[in-house]
Amino acid sequence: MEERQARPRFIRLLFRAAPLLCAAVLSPPSFGEDSGGAIDLKDANAFTAHMAKLLGQAMPKAKIEITGSLTLSVASFPGAPPTTATLDSVYSFCLRNPADCQKELALTIQRAAAILEQPVATLARANLRAIVRPAAYVQAYDKLYGRQGGPVAERLIGDLWTLCALDMPKAMEILSASQLLALKMSREEALAACKQNIEAALPPLAPRKRDYPSPGVNMIAGDPYASSWLIFPERWTGIAESVDGDLLVAAPANDALIYANGRDNDAVAALAEAAAFVAARAQKPLSTAVLRWTPTGWEEAKP
């Protein structure tokens, strides 16, 4: 247990109330009135420094260091193992929604302080979860986990990958290959367990919002792991039957899926446009790619 507490942590914050459906109001790209002046959002290093300052104010006992652009090392208290916190998601949100940036930063800092003060995620089979992320995300963790053997991941389809993560109450920790020894699992066994656990944990696959963001498009949202439903095409059979077997799906955000009937000639282009609309307003955009359901799995759909 002591050895596990000492291992490095790498987390990306999971927000269960992300402003996915909020409309963006454009304004000059700056923020930080409380810091004595505006900071150009185009400067990722200035953004990183600003976030380090805000987090330090929220966590006065923590040791916070900037270890790279959009990357912080945070030791919650003296002697605590450091956590690597990546800021790319909130930075991306601010770039796309500058008018809402200050409000989102305040919420992010509040949540981050609570998350970073949590104990290290328990390394146990029951806490494993499968998530879906783009190739760029996997590549980022290949670098972060270079000394830990990289993340435990496999390609799903196109630019989308399945990764293993450790579930925490308000965050997730990406599983590294070096942790497999303690779990007494191979990569294949860990991926299988991650998929099994997330399938059991996900709510029923059903639309939460219909005709959004456009007529004929339905949204599945409300769970931070919602995009993981893409891992299980066989579970989409009922929804596919409801659209005469011609089902198109996109995952514009980590916590949102949209789908529509693919029978019209412009259906793929229309769903891609809807995915772009949702992704632009999501804090954690995922993909605008459109997938077509088949009884044997997904296919990449082209306009």
Secondary structure, 3 states (H helix, E strand, C coil): CHHHHHCCEEEEECCCCCCCCCCCCCCCCEECHHHCCCEECCCHHHHHHHHHHHHHHHCCCCEEEEEECCEEEEECCCCCCCEEEECHHHHHHHHHCHHHHHHHHHHHHHHHHHHHCCCCCCCCHHHEEEEEEEHHHHHHHHHHCHHHCCECEEEEECCEEEEEEEECCCEEEECEHHHHHHHCCCHHHHHHHHHHHHHHHCCCCCCCEECCCCCCCEEEECCCCHHHHHHCHHHHHHHHHHCCCCEEEEEEECCEEEEEECCCCCHHHHHHHHHHHHHHHCCCECCCCCEEEECCEEEECCC
